Amino acid sequence: MIVSVIIPTYNRALILARAIESVLKQDYKNYEILVVDDGSTDKTKEIVNKYPIKNIKYIRHENNLGGNYARNTGIINSKGKYIAFLDSDDEWHSEFLKVTIETIENLPSEYGVVYTDGYIKVGANIVKINSKDHIGRYTSTLEAFLDSCWLGTQRTLFRRECFEKVGYFDTNLKARQDWELFIRICQHFQFKYISKPLVTIYSTPNSVSKNLLGQVDAAIYTIQKHSNIFKKYPYALAKQHKIIGLRLLSIGYIEESRQYLYKSIRNTFNLKLLLILILTLLGKKIFYLVFTQNSTTTK
């Protein structure tokens, strides 16, 4: 059986080799690697050409279309029974494919995704990701995903049938695309958790996850797209509206934040959030003055 490993990349020639080599070092060897170059202007192609191996395929977009287009191009051109995604700035541990494939092969077909724990590395600091903390208190995987975006594609292995059933990555999204995809998949397939940290995710200065406005736009779009589902889970909807409102506040969009803070309070009353909402009505100067003084006195 073949697993297709899709590595989307854009102008990361300096670190791409780390991701590729982490696949080449896998204990499980029956794979193909598809490096999808999303219009890079650096030496990405030269880096891939350093690995003259028949199971590495280089695919190039002439223009930069975005990560979702690159992932979808990889899926379309892949041959594997299973599909895995590795961002070009991250790396798998040598057991990742072996453990995930052995796990999914021993599960019934209703299990479409298996996923592992991992690490996030920020400079010299390493933090363990423990997915059990995210799913333990929910009644279903769907409820867990509606509540928060707690899983990334780097830590997952998919059956091809997942994409045949629900479609590919939504190209309207510039961030949190994995969250929206998982919301679709978990309505049709079950997820299996593997309590082993088998991935290291590197947080880089130009990481999409640090684009707060992009995250806000993605959350708003996803909530609207799946509005019928979110309405069934008012607590999750309230939490997402709270996150959107607070993120808008953090980047200075005070007026825009109010409607989401209000929506959150309307679904689930939160006194602290109500006080923040009231403060936003007093103007930017007073709002920032209060929060600056509060942060100073609590240090």
C-alpha positions, 0 to 999 in steps of 0.5 A: 500500500502507498501513502502519499506525503504532500509537502506544500511550500513557498519560498522555504528553500532554506528549510525545505530539506529538513521536512523532506529528510524527515520523510526519507528517514521514516521506518515505513518506506512505501510512500511517495513524496509530492512537493508542491511548489506554490510559485516560489522565487527562491531555489526550491526546485534545486533543493528538491533536485538534490534528492534524485529518488523516483518516489519524489515528485516536484509539481510547480504552480507558476503563480503563488495561489496559496497553501490550500491550492497547493494541498489540493494539487497534491491530492489530485496528483497523488496515488496513495490509499492514505494521504498525509500532509507535512508543512515545509517548515516542520518534521516528522519523527521516524515512527510517524508513518509506521505508527499511523498506518498500522493504527488505521489498518487495524480500524474499521472503515468508518475511521477516516483519520488518525492523529498523534501528539507532537511538539511545538518549537519556538526558538529554544523552547519546546512545548508538548501538544497533548490532544487528549486535553482537547477532546476529553470533555466533549460528547463528540469529535464534532463538538470538540472541533466546533469549540476550538481549532486543536488539530493540524494536518501535520499530525494526521493521516487520512484515508483517501475516502475522506476527500472523496466524500467531503471534497478538498481544502476550501480555497477561500480560506487563507488561515485555519483551513485544517479546522474547516476541513476537519469540521466537514470530515468528522460529520462522516468519519471517526477520528482515532487518537494516538498518544505519542508525540511524533511531529515537531512543528516549528513556529516561524516569524512568517507563520500564517498562524500569527496573522490574527486578522487572517484568523478572524476572517477565517473564523467568520467565514467558517461559522457562516459556512457551517451556520446550521451546525454551529446553531446546534452548539450555542456554547461553541458558537459563543466561544468562537464569537468571543475569540473573534471579538477579543482578537479584533480588540487586540489588533485595534478593531474596537468598533468591529469587535463589539458585534462579536462580543455582543453575540457571544454574551447573547448566547452565553452570559459572561460578566467579564466579557460584558465589562469589556464590551461596555469599555469599548463603548467609552472610546479608544483612549479610555479603553486602552487607558483602563487596560494599560493601567490594569496590566501595569498593576497586575505585573 
